[in-house]
Amino acid sequence: MKPKILAIRKGILEDNDRLAYTLRTKFIKNNVFVINVVSSPGSGKTELLIVLIKQLIAKGFKVSAVVGDLETDNDAKRLFASGADTYQINTNGNCHLDARMIEKSLKNILWQNSNILFIENVGNLVCPASYDLGENIRMVVLSTTEGEDKPLKYPTMFNSADVCVISKMDLADAVEFDEKTAVQNVHNVSPDIKLFKTSAKKDLGIRELLDSIVSLIPSK
């Protein structure tokens, strides 16, 4: 890569990181816990978030969500129907959300009143890895239908995440998913990452994941 291109990229990321720091400060000041949810397309992260949001609301928490997608607002409609105050960001071809997009989106939701804000990032395991959005934690979702080697193919994303959720465990046998190898691959890339095995449709592992999230939410 040419030095000029490297300088431009470095400048973009530095500007993003400065704004992300400002956002993080705002979130902390307002006791809002922020989770940046990343995955490849079709991992089941929207379905997982719907289940988590419904159960969080049932426990008395107020939830907001920002949803990034290339074009449609289908996922945002689904999260809104689950009870979260939701705003859709259409990136018009960009493969990730950045801190500036998040800053603008906050004007459209009552995030200050929330206990937790979910950011559902664009389905991509490359671009979002480089962009801090001011989140408290990054949660990467890996579905059984994707195979066991995704962490090895996209190590930067898995190494940058705090939590890994293996989704669609109800389909593991049908797709001959090698759970042991998948877990080993995740931990080889990121030894200290927290790992949960779930099925949103069958309500498997959801309680453990939910309890972990709840334990991190600050009191208002």
N, C-alpha and C positions, 0 to 999 in steps of 0.2 A: 504494500500500500504506500502511495506517495506521501512525503512529509506534509504537504499542504492539506491533503485529505485527512491525515492523522490529526493535524492541528485543529481543523474544523470539527472533527468528531470529538476531540478532547474538550473543545469549547462548549459544544452542545451538552455534553454530559456534565461539565462543571456547572453550567447554568441550571441544568435540571436538578443537580444535587443540592445547590443552594436553595432553590425553591422547595425541594422536598424537605429540607431541614426546617424551613419556615412552616410548612404544612404540619410536620411532625410536632413542632412546638405548639401549634394551635390545637391539634388533636389532644395532646397531653394536657394542655391548660383546661380544656373542656371535658376531660375524662372520657374521651371517646376512643375506644379500642378499634384499631383498623387492621383488617386482614386483606392482603393482596392475593387473590386466588388466580393461579396460573395453570395452564395445561395446554395440551394440543387439542385441536378440534375434535369433538365427539367423545370426550373423556367422561362426560356425565357430570361436569362441575355445576351446571345450572340446576339439575335435578338434586344434587347434593345440597346446594345452597337453599333450595326451596324447603327441603326437609329441616335443615338447620334453622332457618329463619322461623318457620312455623313453631318449632319447639322452643326457640329462644323467646318468641313472643308469648307463648303459653306460660313461660316461666316469669313473665312480667318485664322482660327487657324490651327496649325500644330499638328498632333496627332500621338502618338506612342502607342503601345499595347504589353503587354506581356501576353501570354495565358498559363495557366496551365491545363494539362489534364493527365489522367492516362496513356493513350496510343496513341490515334489518334491525328492528326493535323487538323481535320476538322474545328474546330472553328477558328483556326488561319488563315486558308485559307479564311474563310468568312470575318474575320476582315480585312485581307490584301486587299481583293477585295473591301472593302468599302473605302479604301484610306489611312489607317493607316500603318505606318512603324511597322511591326509586327514580333514578335519572339515567337516561340513555345517552351514551357518547357514540356517534358514528364517526369512525376514523377515516372513512372514504379511501380505503386502501392501505392506510398505515397499519403495520403489523404489531403495534403495541400502543399502550397508553403512556403518557408522560405526565410529569408533575403539573405542567401548565394546563393540560386538559382537566386534571383533577381539580385544580384551583377554580377553574371556570365552572365546573359542574356543581361545586359546593353552593353556588348562588341559587341553585334550583331545588335544593332539598334542605330540610330542617335538621342538618347533621348535628348541630350543637345540642339538640334535644335527645339524641340517640346515645345508647350505651355502646353500640357497636356499629361500625361501618364496614360493609363488605365491598371490595373493589373486584368485580369480575373482569379480569383482563381479557384482551383479545386472544383467541385460541392460537397459540404459537409458543414453541419452546426455545426460540432463539432470541428474538428482539426484546421481549419483556425482561429478560435476565439482566440487562444493562441499566434499566431505568428504575430508580428509587422513586416511589410515589408517596413517601412520608408514612408508610405503613409501620405498624408495630411488628407484624410477622408476615412472612411470605409463605403461602401454602400451595404446594404443587400437587396436582391430581394426576395420577397415573392409572389408567383403566386396564383391567385384565385383557381386554380385547386388543390392546396395543402391543402386547408381548413384553418379555422380560428385559429387553436390552435398551429401552428408552433412556435410562439413567446413564448408560455408557455412551450413547449417541449424543446426549445433550447434557454433559456433566456440569457446565456452567450454571444451568438453571437449577439442577438438583443441589448443587453445592451452595447456591445462593439462598435456598429455601430453608426455613426453620422447621416446617412440617411437611411430611409426604403422606398423602392419602391414596391408598390403592382402592379404586372404586370398581363397581360391578363384580364383586366377589361371587355373586350368585351365578355368574356366567363362567367362572374359572374352570370348572370341569369341562364344560361344553367346548371351550376354546383351547383346552389343554394348556392352561396357564401354569407355568412352573413357579409356584409361590416362593419356594425356598431360594431359587436362583434370583428372582426379582428382588427379594428382600436383601440378599447378599449384594446385588449390584447397586442398590440404593445406598447401602451402608459403606460399600467400597468407595463410592464417590463422596458421600457425606456421612462420616461415622457417627456424628452426634445428632443427626436429624431425628425428630420424633416421627414415628410411623404408625399409621392406623389403617386397618383393613375394613372396608365398608361395602355395604350395598344399600343404596337409598331406597330402592324398590322393596327390599325385604327387611329393611330396618336392622341391618346387621352392622355392628360396630359403631353405630351412630351415637349411642349413649356415651361411649368412651371418648369419642371425639368431642361431643358436646360438653361433657364434663371438663375436659381439658381447656376448651375455649372459655367456658364460664369462669373457671378459676383465674383467668387472666384479665377479666373485665374489671376495671376500677369502679369503685362506688361513686355515684353522683353526689 
